[in-house]
Amino acid sequence: MTSTLYLVRHGIAELPSGDTPDGERALTAAGTRKMMRAALGLKRLGIVPDVVLSSPLRRAQETAALLASTLAPDLAVEPYEPLAPGTAPADLLRGLRSYRAAAHLVLAGHQPDLGELASHLLTGSASLAPLPFKKGAVAAIEVASLPPRAAGVLRWFLTPKQLRTIGQVRSR
């Protein structure tokens, strides 16, 4: 059974400061607003996840919660420790074995880790072709199995602005 992994970089977050630990940095008001509009773009594309996994860092959890509430309101976001910054792609993917029955998985995380994960999924190497995720960007990568045993296929890679535009398009 094939699965599609939707790799999502968290939205715009508070700037780092000495007062707030990195893991507690929240989305800004603009980050929340833009991520909600991007989520509407994903909804318009027909994305309905079976699973939403998030880095344990607050900004990623808030991003995942916005996506889940828009795309699958009855679905709970699951914290997934391997999405924290610094986890090797192979280690992150090994942990997805328990989600092998899911057809659509959202993974909310951080850059450069998501770019390296995308490269690993597509080429087998984290450094060969890392994708440049902007905050709020999403890549859809189809894999034949979880964890993947062969290269995946990049179905699309959209910037947050493209997603927001898709979400604004009116039907005729």
MDTraj code that builds the backbone (N, CA, C; nanometers):
import mdtraj as md
import numpy as np

residues = "MET THR SER THR LEU TYR LEU VAL ARG HIS GLY ILE ALA GLU LEU PRO SER GLY ASP THR PRO ASP GLY GLU ARG ALA LEU THR ALA ALA GLY THR ARG LYS MET MET ARG ALA ALA LEU GLY LEU LYS ARG LEU GLY ILE VAL PRO ASP VAL VAL LEU SER SER PRO LEU ARG ARG ALA GLN GLU THR ALA ALA LEU LEU ALA SER THR LEU ALA PRO ASP LEU ALA VAL GLU PRO TYR GLU PRO LEU ALA PRO GLY THR ALA PRO ALA ASP LEU LEU ARG GLY LEU ARG SER TYR ARG ALA ALA ALA HIS LEU VAL LEU ALA GLY HIS GLN PRO ASP LEU GLY GLU LEU ALA SER HIS LEU LEU THR GLY SER ALA SER LEU ALA PRO LEU PRO PHE LYS LYS GLY ALA VAL ALA ALA ILE GLU VAL ALA SER LEU PRO PRO ARG ALA ALA GLY VAL LEU ARG TRP PHE LEU THR PRO LYS GLN LEU ARG THR ILE GLY GLN VAL ARG SER ARG".split()
xyz = np.array([
    [0.0837, -0.1184, 0.0000],
    [0.0000, 0.0000, 0.0000],
    [0.0880, 0.1245, 0.0000],
    [0.0579, 0.2172, -0.0889],
    [0.1354, 0.3403, -0.0914],
    [0.0841, 0.4362, 0.0160],
    [0.1734, 0.5225, 0.0580],
    [0.1400, 0.6274, 0.1539],
    [0.1953, 0.7589, 0.1012],
    [0.1260, 0.8671, 0.1333],
    [0.1775, 1.0000, 0.1008],
    [0.2144, 1.0689, 0.2302],
    [0.3387, 1.1141, 0.2365],
    [0.3875, 1.1909, 0.3507],
    [0.3811, 1.3379, 0.3128],
    [0.3139, 1.4174, 0.3948],
    [0.3065, 1.5616, 0.3749],
    [0.4018, 1.6240, 0.4758],
    [0.5172, 1.6677, 0.4281],
    [0.6172, 1.7294, 0.5141],
    [0.5850, 1.8774, 0.5233],
    [0.5615, 1.9253, 0.6446],
    [0.5165, 2.0634, 0.6669],
    [0.6140, 2.1336, 0.7601],
    [0.6725, 2.2426, 0.7128],
    [0.7536, 2.3236, 0.8032],
    [0.6595, 2.4131, 0.8832],
    [0.6879, 2.4277, 1.0114],
    [0.6036, 2.5105, 1.0980],
    [0.5911, 2.6523, 1.0430],
    [0.4871, 2.7208, 1.0877],
    [0.4634, 2.8588, 1.0469],
    [0.5592, 2.9561, 1.1145],
    [0.5419, 3.0830, 1.0847],
    [0.6274, 3.1884, 1.1392],
    [0.6137, 3.1921, 1.2913],
    [0.7279, 3.1832, 1.3580],
    [0.7299, 3.1771, 1.5046],
    [0.7983, 3.3001, 1.5637],
    [0.7812, 3.3140, 1.6945],
    [0.8494, 3.4213, 1.7667],
    [0.9996, 3.4087, 1.7437],
    [1.0672, 3.5212, 1.7428],
    [1.2120, 3.5199, 1.7274],
    [1.2769, 3.4611, 1.8530],
    [1.3908, 3.3970, 1.8366],
    [1.4612, 3.3456, 1.9546],
    [1.4968, 3.4607, 2.0491],
    [1.4859, 3.4327, 2.1774],
    [1.5248, 3.5328, 2.2772],
    [1.5771, 3.4599, 2.3996],
    [1.6474, 3.5317, 2.4817],
    [1.6991, 3.4725, 2.6035],
    [1.5899, 3.4422, 2.7043],
    [1.4721, 3.5028, 2.6873],
    [1.3628, 3.4861, 2.7829],
    [1.2816, 3.3591, 2.7600],
    [1.2776, 3.3109, 2.6352],
    [1.1935, 3.1970, 2.6008],
    [1.2802, 3.0826, 2.5503],
    [1.2688, 2.9655, 2.6113],
    [1.3423, 2.8500, 2.5577],
    [1.2969, 2.8206, 2.4141],
    [1.3874, 2.7708, 2.3312],
    [1.3569, 2.7465, 2.1908],
    [1.2329, 2.6599, 2.1734],
    [1.2185, 2.5569, 2.2539],
    [1.1053, 2.4654, 2.2414],
    [0.9713, 2.5284, 2.2746],
    [0.9722, 2.6441, 2.3403],
    [0.8482, 2.7119, 2.3798],
    [0.8109, 2.8282, 2.2882],
    [0.8897, 2.8514, 2.1833],
    [0.8572, 2.9604, 2.0909],
    [0.7272, 2.9293, 2.0184],
    [0.6327, 3.0214, 2.0262],
    [0.4987, 3.0036, 1.9676],
    [0.4918, 3.0645, 1.8282],
    [0.3866, 3.0279, 1.7542],
    [0.3587, 3.0964, 1.6290],
    [0.3203, 3.2405, 1.6605],
    [0.3578, 3.3317, 1.5733],
    [0.3136, 3.4704, 1.5886],
    [0.1695, 3.4791, 1.5393],
    [0.1053, 3.5929, 1.5622],
    [-0.0314, 3.6122, 1.5112],
    [-0.0318, 3.6018, 1.3589],
    [0.0684, 3.6623, 1.2938],
    [0.0775, 3.6536, 1.1471],
    [0.1055, 3.5094, 1.1042],
    [0.1888, 3.4393, 1.1793],
    [0.2188, 3.2998, 1.1481],
    [0.0946, 3.2124, 1.1573],
    [0.0134, 3.2362, 1.2588],
    [-0.1112, 3.1613, 1.2750],
    [-0.2069, 3.1915, 1.1610],
    [-0.2232, 3.3188, 1.1292],
    [-0.3144, 3.3605, 1.0225],
    [-0.2712, 3.3013, 0.8878],
    [-0.1422, 3.3113, 0.8563],
    [-0.0926, 3.2601, 0.7283],
    [-0.1024, 3.1075, 0.7219],
    [-0.0763, 3.0411, 0.8329],
    [-0.0840, 2.8946, 0.8340],
    [-0.2282, 2.8485, 0.8179],
    [-0.3225, 2.9206, 0.8763],
    [-0.4648, 2.8861, 0.8586],
    [-0.5044, 2.8980, 0.7111],
    [-0.4569, 3.0030, 0.6465],
    [-0.4888, 3.0221, 0.5048],
    [-0.4216, 2.9151, 0.4186],
    [-0.2997, 2.8745, 0.4558],
    [-0.2321, 2.7658, 0.3839],
    [-0.3078, 2.6347, 0.4038],
    [-0.3593, 2.6128, 0.5256],
    [-0.4377, 2.4917, 0.5539],
    [-0.5625, 2.4871, 0.4658],
    [-0.6223, 2.6028, 0.4402],
    [-0.7381, 2.6068, 0.3500],
    [-0.6988, 2.5658, 0.2082],
    [-0.5761, 2.6007, 0.1679],
    [-0.5258, 2.5567, 0.0385],
    [-0.5117, 2.4054, 0.0334],
    [-0.4602, 2.3468, 0.1413],
    [-0.4485, 2.2007, 0.1482],
    [-0.5865, 2.1352, 0.1452],
    [-0.6810, 2.1970, 0.2136],
    [-0.8177, 2.1433, 0.2131],
    [-0.8749, 2.1460, 0.0720],
    [-0.8510, 2.2552, 0.0023],
    [-0.9006, 2.2678, -0.1347],
    [-0.8370, 2.1637, -0.2274],
    [-0.7136, 2.1214, -0.1937],
    [-0.6461, 2.0169, -0.2707],
    [-0.6984, 1.8775, -0.2354],
    [-0.7872, 1.8711, -0.1351],
    [-0.8470, 1.7434, -0.0978],
    [-0.7646, 1.6603, -0.0013],
    [-0.6726, 1.7235, 0.0701],
    [-0.5878, 1.6509, 0.1646],
    [-0.6676, 1.6205, 0.2913],
    [-0.6783, 1.4925, 0.3228],
    [-0.7431, 1.4471, 0.4463],
    [-0.6495, 1.3457, 0.5113],
    [-0.5747, 1.3886, 0.6122],
    [-0.4776, 1.2970, 0.6733],
    [-0.5428, 1.1908, 0.7618],
    [-0.4754, 1.0761, 0.7667],
    [-0.5123, 0.9696, 0.8602],
    [-0.4401, 0.9893, 0.9924],
    [-0.3229, 1.0536, 0.9840],
    [-0.2365, 1.0742, 1.1001],
    [-0.1727, 1.2119, 1.0878],
    [-0.1659, 1.2845, 1.1992],
    [-0.0916, 1.4104, 1.2044],
    [0.0096, 1.3977, 1.3172],
    [0.1378, 1.4000, 1.2787],
    [0.2472, 1.3893, 1.3750],
    [0.3185, 1.5234, 1.3827],
    [0.3640, 1.5581, 1.5027],
    [0.4296, 1.6868, 1.5224],
    [0.5562, 1.6728, 1.6047],
    [0.6518, 1.7565, 1.5710],
    [0.7679, 1.7768, 1.6570],
    [0.7151, 1.8175, 1.7946],
    [0.7888, 1.7872, 1.9000],
    [0.7437, 1.8293, 2.0327],
    [0.7583, 1.9793, 2.0590],
    [0.8241, 2.0527, 1.9696],
    [0.8405, 2.1958, 1.9894],
    [0.7085, 2.2682, 1.9642],
    [0.6812, 2.3682, 2.0454],
    [0.5513, 2.4361, 2.0460],
    [0.5084, 2.4880, 1.9080],
    [0.5982, 2.5522, 1.8352],
    [0.5603, 2.6111, 1.7064],
    [0.5142, 2.5041, 1.6071],
    [0.5755, 2.3874, 1.6117],
    [0.5328, 2.2781, 1.5235],
    [0.4010, 2.2190, 1.5718],
    [0.3843, 2.2072, 1.7031],
    [0.2584, 2.1550, 1.7571],
    [0.1420, 2.2466, 1.7214],
    [0.1641, 2.3776, 1.7309],
    [0.0581, 2.4719, 1.6943],
    [0.0263, 2.4638, 1.5454],
    [0.1289, 2.4476, 1.4623],
    [0.1079, 2.4322, 1.3180],
    [0.0271, 2.3058, 1.2906],
    [0.0661, 2.1955, 1.3521],
    [-0.0040, 2.0679, 1.3323],
    [-0.1492, 2.0774, 1.3788],
    [-0.1732, 2.1472, 1.4888],
    [-0.3102, 2.1617, 1.5404],
    [-0.3967, 2.2413, 1.4428],
    [-0.3409, 2.3460, 1.3823],
    [-0.4151, 2.4236, 1.2824],
    [-0.4494, 2.3372, 1.1610],
    [-0.3537, 2.2581, 1.1174],
    [-0.3780, 2.1704, 1.0027],
    [-0.4844, 2.0665, 1.0357],
    [-0.4706, 2.0023, 1.1498],
    [-0.5676, 1.8988, 1.1877],
    [-0.7073, 1.9568, 1.2008],
    [-0.7210, 2.0735, 1.2623],
    [-0.8542, 2.1311, 1.2817],
    [-0.9199, 2.1680, 1.1487],
    [-0.8393, 2.1980, 1.0487],
    [-0.8920, 2.2340, 0.9174],
    [-0.9160, 2.1112, 0.8295],
    [-0.8232, 2.0162, 0.8322],
    [-0.8273, 1.9035, 0.7390],
    [-0.9002, 1.7807, 0.7924],
    [-0.8931, 1.7595, 0.9224],
    [-0.9541, 1.6406, 0.9840],
    [-0.9878, 1.6736, 1.1286],
    [-1.0971, 1.7488, 1.1502],
    [-1.1287, 1.8020, 1.2825],
    [-1.1387, 1.6987, 1.3952],
    [-1.1688, 1.5741, 1.3636],
    [-1.1804, 1.4720, 1.4685],
    [-1.0481, 1.4024, 1.4986],
    [-0.9427, 1.4421, 1.4294],
    [-0.8135, 1.3774, 1.4432],
    [-0.7270, 1.4508, 1.5455],
    [-0.6693, 1.3765, 1.6372],
    [-0.5798, 1.4351, 1.7372],
    [-0.4375, 1.4388, 1.6827],
    [-0.3659, 1.5446, 1.7144],
    [-0.2248, 1.5557, 1.6780],
    [-0.1452, 1.4694, 1.7750],
    [-0.0537, 1.3906, 1.7198],
    [0.0313, 1.3053, 1.8026],
    [0.1716, 1.3635, 1.8080],
    [0.2244, 1.3882, 1.9279],
    [0.3645, 1.4313, 1.9363],
    [0.4539, 1.3169, 1.8893],
    [0.5559, 1.3489, 1.8106],
    [0.6463, 1.2486, 1.7554],
    [0.7887, 1.2985, 1.7759],
    [0.8518, 1.2490, 1.8781],
    [0.9852, 1.2952, 1.9201],
    [1.0872, 1.2988, 1.8060],
    [1.0886, 1.2005, 1.7136],
    [1.1880, 1.2067, 1.6056],
    [1.1734, 1.3267, 1.5119],
    [1.0638, 1.4021, 1.5195],
    [1.0509, 1.5242, 1.4393],
    [1.1195, 1.6437, 1.5056],
    [1.1726, 1.6254, 1.6262],
    [1.2492, 1.7326, 1.6914],
    [1.3752, 1.7582, 1.6087],
    [1.4267, 1.8797, 1.6123],
    [1.5472, 1.9097, 1.5351],
    [1.6629, 1.8158, 1.5706],
    [1.7378, 1.7792, 1.4657],
    [1.8590, 1.7009, 1.4862],
    [1.8457, 1.5508, 1.4700],
    [1.7257, 1.5002, 1.4425],
    [1.7075, 1.3563, 1.4250],
    [1.7448, 1.3169, 1.2824],
    [1.8222, 1.2108, 1.2674],
    [1.8606, 1.1614, 1.1349],
    [1.7367, 1.1091, 1.0613],
    [1.7266, 1.1348, 0.9305],
    [1.6096, 1.0891, 0.8553],
    [1.5809, 0.9394, 0.8705],
    [1.6830, 0.8563, 0.8670],
    [1.6615, 0.7113, 0.8782],
    [1.5982, 0.6760, 1.0121],
    [1.6394, 0.7445, 1.1191],
    [1.5819, 0.7188, 1.2512],
    [1.4353, 0.7620, 1.2562],
    [1.4065, 0.8769, 1.1981],
    [1.2688, 0.9259, 1.1940],
    [1.1795, 0.8281, 1.1174],
    [1.2271, 0.7807, 1.0043],
    [1.1464, 0.6919, 0.9198],
    [1.1243, 0.5554, 0.9830],
    [1.2228, 0.5039, 1.0538],
    [1.2061, 0.3746, 1.1214],
    [1.0872, 0.3768, 1.2164],
    [1.0677, 0.4888, 1.2834],
    [0.9584, 0.5024, 1.3783],
    [0.8203, 0.5065, 1.3150],
    [0.8139, 0.5240, 1.1846],
    [0.6843, 0.5301, 1.1166],
    [0.6252, 0.3917, 1.0905],
    [0.6977, 0.2875, 1.1255],
    [0.6495, 0.1503, 1.1051],
    [0.5113, 0.1298, 1.1668],
    [0.4879, 0.1883, 1.2819],
    [0.3583, 0.1689, 1.3488],
    [0.2437, 0.2423, 1.2771],
    [0.2761, 0.3253, 1.1786],
    [0.1731, 0.3973, 1.1021],
    [0.1605, 0.3416, 0.9599],
    [0.2102, 0.2212, 0.9359],
    [0.2170, 0.1664, 0.7995],
    [0.0808, 0.1482, 0.7328],
    [-0.0268, 0.1461, 0.8100],
    [-0.1605, 0.1318, 0.7505],
    [-0.2178, 0.2667, 0.7048],
    [-0.1526, 0.3765, 0.7388],
    [-0.2029, 0.5093, 0.7035],
    [-0.1684, 0.5434, 0.5581],
    [-0.2644, 0.5983, 0.4871],
    [-0.2419, 0.6387, 0.3484],
    [-0.1906, 0.7821, 0.3383],
    [-0.2268, 0.8678, 0.4349],
    [-0.1896, 1.0093, 0.4311],
    [-0.1412, 1.0521, 0.5690],
    [-0.0133, 1.0868, 0.5785],
    [0.0465, 1.1283, 0.7053],
    [0.1015, 1.2698, 0.6935],
    [0.0643, 1.3556, 0.7863],
    [0.1210, 1.4895, 0.7958],
    [0.2312, 1.4840, 0.9006],
    [0.3494, 1.5362, 0.8640],
    [0.4628, 1.5435, 0.9555],
    [0.5019, 1.6905, 0.9695],
    [0.4758, 1.7505, 1.0836],
    [0.5073, 1.8918, 1.1067],
    [0.6402, 1.9029, 1.1800],
    [0.7349, 1.9717, 1.1175],
    [0.8679, 1.9795, 1.1762],
    [0.9415, 2.1056, 1.1397],
    [1.0733, 2.0909, 1.1267],
    [1.1644, 2.2054, 1.1200],
    [1.2624, 2.1922, 1.0037],
    [1.3214, 2.3036, 0.9684],
    [1.4244, 2.3102, 0.8665],
    [1.5580, 2.3256, 0.9391],
    [1.6662, 2.2646, 0.8993],
    [1.6890, 2.1954, 0.7729],
    [1.6468, 2.0478, 0.7732],
    [1.5969, 1.9995, 0.8857],
    [1.5644, 1.8572, 0.8984],
    [1.4640, 1.8097, 0.7929],
    [1.3583, 1.8874, 0.7668],
    [1.2589, 1.8451, 0.6681],
    [1.3185, 1.8400, 0.5273],
    [1.4028, 1.9360, 0.4949],
    [1.4685, 1.9350, 0.3644],
    [1.5558, 1.8123, 0.3473],
    [1.6273, 1.7755, 0.4536],
    [1.7117, 1.6569, 0.4507],
    [1.6272, 1.5296, 0.4466],
    [1.5148, 1.5289, 0.5178],
    [1.4242, 1.4142, 0.5143],
    [1.3689, 1.3955, 0.3724],
    [1.3285, 1.5045, 0.3094],
    [1.2779, 1.4968, 0.1723],
    [1.3855, 1.4405, 0.0790],
    [1.5068, 1.4900, 0.0913],
    [1.6169, 1.4404, 0.0091],
    [1.6384, 1.2913, 0.0317],
    [1.6367, 1.2491, 0.1572],
    [1.6543, 1.1069, 0.1901],
    [1.5424, 1.0228, 0.1282],
    [1.4194, 1.0717, 0.1377],
    [1.3063, 0.9982, 0.0816],
    [1.3165, 0.9860, -0.0705],
    [1.3687, 1.0877, -0.1356],
    [1.3722, 1.0915, -0.2818],
    [1.4979, 1.0304, -0.3424],
    [1.6106, 1.0374, -0.2697],
    [1.7386, 0.9946, -0.3273],
    [1.8128, 0.8913, -0.2445],
    [1.7715, 0.8709, -0.1193],
    [1.8451, 0.7817, -0.0311],
    [1.9572, 0.8513, 0.0433],
    [1.9783, 0.9794, 0.0147],
    [2.0828, 1.0581, 0.0804],
    [2.0237, 1.1888, 0.1326],
    [2.0515, 1.2201, 0.2593],
    [1.9990, 1.3436, 0.3188],
    [2.0632, 1.4684, 0.2599],
    [2.1804, 1.4540, 0.1993],
    [2.2523, 1.5728, 0.1523],
    [2.2519, 1.5902, 0.0001],
    [2.2000, 1.4951, -0.0734],
    [2.2067, 1.5026, -0.2194],
    [2.1154, 1.6098, -0.2781],
    [1.9920, 1.6209, -0.2276],
    [1.8960, 1.7168, -0.2850],
    [1.7999, 1.7688, -0.1780],
    [1.8531, 1.8365, -0.0742],
    [1.7623, 1.8869, 0.0303],
    [1.6684, 1.9943, -0.0238],
    [1.5409, 1.9834, 0.0104],
    [1.4432, 2.0818, -0.0352],
    [1.4470, 2.2049, 0.0547],
    [1.4324, 2.3247, -0.0037],
    [1.4386, 2.4505, 0.0724],
    [1.3017, 2.4912, 0.1274],
    [1.2615, 2.4319, 0.2374],
    [1.1309, 2.4611, 0.2965],
    [1.1279, 2.6007, 0.3565],
    [1.0376, 2.6853, 0.3068],
    [1.0077, 2.8113, 0.3748],
    [0.9115, 2.7791, 0.4887],
    [0.8952, 2.8720, 0.5807],
    [0.8007, 2.8503, 0.6906],
    [0.6599, 2.8363, 0.6341],
    [0.5964, 2.7221, 0.6622],
    [0.4623, 2.6960, 0.6115],
    [0.4590, 2.6203, 0.4798],
    [0.5748, 2.5873, 0.4220],
    [0.5786, 2.5126, 0.2966],
    [0.5426, 2.3660, 0.3208],
    [0.4951, 2.2995, 0.2154],
    [0.4533, 2.1593, 0.2252],
    [0.5017, 2.0835, 0.1026],
    [0.5587, 1.9650, 0.1266],
    [0.5955, 1.8727, 0.0185],
    [0.5134, 1.7464, 0.0349],
    [0.4614, 1.6952, -0.0763],
    [0.3883, 1.5687, -0.0777],
    [0.4766, 1.4651, -0.1455],
    [0.5170, 1.3649, -0.0677],
    [0.6053, 1.2607, -0.1198],
    [0.5369, 1.1258, -0.1012],
    [0.5210, 1.0555, -0.2128],
    [0.4566, 0.9238, -0.2092],
    [0.5639, 0.8158, -0.1929],
    [0.5381, 0.7233, -0.1015],
    [0.6292, 0.6115, -0.0782],
    [0.5515, 0.4808, -0.0902],
    [0.6227, 0.3744, -0.1259],
    [0.5579, 0.2452, -0.1475],
    [0.5264, 0.1740, -0.0168],
    [0.5993, 0.2081, 0.0908],
    [0.5769, 0.1414, 0.2188],
    [0.6284, 0.2299, 0.3315],
    [0.5867, 0.1970, 0.4525],
    [0.6368, 0.2650, 0.5729],
    [0.6953, 0.1595, 0.6664],
    [0.8206, 0.1756, 0.7057],
    [0.9132, 0.2764, 0.6533],
    [0.9489, 0.2464, 0.5078],
    [0.9870, 0.3495, 0.4327],
    [1.0179, 0.3302, 0.2909],
    [1.1404, 0.2407, 0.2714],
    [1.1327, 0.1555, 0.1696],
    [1.2457, 0.0690, 0.1341],
    [1.3065, 0.1082, 0.0006],
    [1.2433, 0.2030, -0.0675],
    [1.2908, 0.2500, -0.1982],
    [1.2619, 0.3994, -0.2088],
    [1.3165, 0.4603, -0.3119],
    [1.2971, 0.6042, -0.3318],
    [1.1492, 0.6372, -0.3491],
    [1.1097, 0.7495, -0.2916],
    [0.9738, 0.7981, -0.3072],
    [0.9617, 0.8874, -0.4292],
    [0.8403, 0.9361, -0.4515],
    [0.8114, 1.0234, -0.5653],
    [0.7584, 1.1564, -0.5119],
    [0.8202, 1.2642, -0.5546],
    [0.7728, 1.3976, -0.5169],
    [0.6495, 1.4285, -0.6008],
    [0.5335, 1.4364, -0.5361],
    [0.4085, 1.4674, -0.6077],
    [0.3936, 1.6172, -0.6271],
    [0.4305, 1.6955, -0.5249],
    [0.4318, 1.8404, -0.5368],
    [0.5057, 1.9001, -0.4177],
    [0.5505, 2.0237, -0.4367],
    [0.6199, 2.0998, -0.3328],
    [0.5711, 2.2430, -0.3464],
    [0.4926, 2.2893, -0.2483],
    [0.4291, 2.4200, -0.2588],
    [0.4764, 2.5151, -0.1490],
    [0.4951, 2.6397, -0.1875],
    [0.5305, 2.7428, -0.0912],
    [0.4050, 2.7817, -0.0135],
    [0.4205, 2.8479, 0.1006],
    [0.3021, 2.8926, 0.1741],
    [0.2180, 2.9919, 0.0934],
    [0.2831, 3.0750, 0.0147],
    [0.2080, 3.1709, -0.0669],
    [0.1234, 3.0983, -0.1708],
    [0.1780, 2.9954, -0.2339],
    [0.1006, 2.9175, -0.3307],
    [-0.0188, 2.8508, -0.2632],
    [0.0028, 2.7953, -0.1449],
    [-0.1075, 2.7307, -0.0724],
    [-0.2163, 2.8314, -0.0351],
    [-0.1742, 2.9498, 0.0097],
    [-0.2737, 3.0526, 0.0453],
    [-0.3530, 3.0950, -0.0778],
    [-0.2863, 3.1053, -0.1924],
    [-0.3545, 3.1420, -0.3169],
    [-0.4552, 3.0343, -0.3554],
    [-0.4156, 2.9083, -0.3451],
    [-0.5074, 2.7977, -0.3761],
    [-0.6292, 2.8035, -0.2845],
    [-0.6080, 2.8359, -0.1583],
    [-0.7177, 2.8448, -0.0621],
    [-0.8139, 2.9581, -0.0895],
    [-0.7693, 3.0606, -0.1621],
    [-0.8537, 3.1767, -0.1925],
    [-0.9325, 3.1609, -0.3201],
    [-0.8944, 3.0697, -0.4078],
    [-0.9602, 3.0537, -0.5371],
    [-1.1052, 3.0149, -0.5160],
    [-1.1938, 3.0848, -0.5846],
    [-1.3379, 3.0595, -0.5740],
    [-1.3829, 2.9672, -0.6867],
    [-1.4756, 2.8800, -0.6576],
    [-1.5340, 2.7939, -0.7615],
    [-1.6264, 2.8762, -0.8491],
    [-1.6390, 2.8360, -0.9727],
    [-1.7286, 2.9088, -1.0639],
    [-1.8637, 2.8449, -1.0674],
])
top = md.Topology()
chain = top.add_chain()
for i, resn in enumerate(residues, 1):
    res = top.add_residue(resn, chain, resSeq=i)
    for name in ("N", "CA", "C"):
        top.add_atom(name, md.element.get_by_symbol(name[0]), res)
traj = md.Trajectory(xyz[None], top)
